[in-house]
Amino acid sequence: GEAVGCWDRFRLAQVVHNLLANAIKFGLGKPIEVSLRAADGRTRLVVTDHGMGIPADMHGRIFDPFERVISVRNYGGLGLGLYIARTIVAAMGGSITVASEPGLGATFTVALPLERPT
């Protein structure tokens, strides 16, 4: 379906930037896949890397501020990118999830309503 909605363009660009920056940083130089599709009243943006992956016990925590899977010594940053992405997506009435296993990469899915939440 057509992926059209009423979203804040600047904030949505920030979400995409944060997800791509994360995929580049932890993707170990492997290809990154990005897809966009609409179904069931929602648009889904999916960003997949084929890098180091995320342990299951960290899946919920990586969206918290300053949370990191890997030491700051090895990978820079403040640990805020995914937190900011989740906050923006939630403000637009959507959700963001991760599916990942160590060594198999990570897939982040952003789901946004096609219509403005009331």
Helices and strands as residue ranges (DSSP letters): H 9-26, E 33-39, E 42-49, G 56-58, G 61-63, H 81-91, E 95-100, E 106-113
